[in-house]
Amino acid sequence: MDPITLTQQFHSHFNAKPEAIVRAPGRVNLIGEHTDYNDGFVLPVAIDRGVWIALRARQDGMVRIFSLDLEAESAFELASLVRDGDWIEYPKGIANELIKAGYKLKGFDAVMTGDVPRGAGLSSSAAVELAIARAFSVVSGFEWNAPVMARIAQKAENEWVGVNCGIMDQMASAACKEGFALFLDCRSLEIQHAPLPKGVAVVILDTSTRRGLVDSAYNERRNQCEEAARWFGVKALRDVSVPDLKKWKAGSGLSEIAFRRARHIVTENERVLEAIHVMKTGNLKRLGELFNASHDSLRDDFEVTNDALNIVVECARAESTCYGARMTGAGFGGCAVALVAEEKAGEFVQSVSTSYRKRSGLEASIYVCKASEGASIIQG
């Protein structure tokens, strides 16, 4: 979003100039799928699609937000937060958690817009949460601490909105650095920044299929992982090594299906750790191989792909300019992510769009992305 356009929109709605513009990005997970609830490792990257808020402080405790995308205004009082089920629950939840954490908040007027595709698994909700938190930090004058704000946003989504998400989305939107992926240890919440190799584009391939049955399948996978962790005698599958997998044999008290779920998690954690190393050395070929191995494991051992995801990944891998491709997110629909030679990204998009349409009968939405900065002040 162009800051000049957003400023004009604010002026036409509130008849005043905004004091600041803040932005928070969506994210895509490069590698490390279903590892988060097993205390494992993930490697998301913030994308150059996000949520922008132009704002101006108020002297009372009112927060008024006009959503350009929904063409709707909603408001709430900081002193009397109540749920009413509207889109404004995300901002309200952030306000509620900040107040509970002891922050003294001021109200503001705001115009909000975003370009993260909704329902594609690119975390538009985390982008809204972190943009709102950044807006409160600007008008209320408190110091911005990205990991702390990520945890506050996660609590808001868990406890106010009622979505039982992990910390990855919020941490990526809060703490990523431009040009880097974010390595996150989901047990310790320790983070480090891993540089994306030069000359590569992150391409998101939206299959145009949406995740069906994901809640029941997710709970089933989670239970199978916990069953396997108990069999291995550990707190979580994070604590199982690849050599440990050799302890299993048929008839040993752990079903084959639970073992295969465990094998995905254990090998996926290894792939994330190797990915950080090869990113630091700029080894794109090996990074692509890790992407491919991750998808194959999610398809065969964790069984969370669908036909559309498998087809779009095969179409991507067929291109000589593609280093590797894999499904990303919960699975059963949604998006895949590919690493592509940057100067050939346009040709890649055209070719994969055509081949995916021929094979699936569906239209893919394809986004060529750059690794972007976490929640930040754009102006003011």
Buried (B, 14 or more C-beta within 10 A) or exposed (E): BEBEEBBBBBBEBBEEEBBBBBBBBBBBBBBBBBBBBBBBBBBBBBBBBBBBBBBBBBEEBBBBBBBBEEEEBBEBEBEEBEEEEEBBBBBBBBBBBBBEEEBEBBBBBBBBBBBBBEEBBBBBBBBBBBBBBBBBBBBBEBEBEBBEBBBBBBBBBBBBBEEEBBBBBBBBBBBBBBBBBBBBBBBEEEBEBBBBBEEBBBBBBBBBBEBEEBEEBBEEBBEBBBBBBEBBEBEBBBBBEEEBBEEBEEEEEBBEBBBBBBBBBBBBBBBBBBBBEBBEEBBBEBBBBBBBBBBBBBBEBBBBBBEBBBBBBBBBBEBEBBBBBBBBBBBBBBBBBBBBBBEBBEEBBEBBBEBBEEBBEBEBEBBBBBBBBBBBBBBB
